[in-house]
């Protein structure tokens, strides 16, 4: 399926799906409990990453990505 075909189909389908490298994947529904957990995780991650170099937090909750690329690690003291 092409990205354009997916977008047209997704607009009319009652279920939500993700498109990744030509594949279509069903997404599960979100419960209030899941939303609260995602918000708490996002807040904790935001606090833990505050002031760190390469801490790109431009995304919006509840979709959070945290990278662990060794090229971006800070030197450890001690």
Steps between C-alpha positions, in 0.01 A plus 500: 500500500633844419504779761233693306274193474544437873406858591186485286397165646584597859273807487195281439580201721354504855810327643839670526806362324868581466689498170864393519724416203205400283330292768172577674465416869190519719534726803335412827251730665606727784346472844493776764747292704738480203475877447587570866795261488630655177471850650691396812774333295532808281528729804768279658699481178474874451638559849779247454607651167481865606822684426665206325658551159309351209184471709253563219155504656307664219252211479167515674367258758427215503738422213847513649827383349822475698821422322811343642748571221846456655627797297278727711603379844658736749842411637473326837695654788688294756 
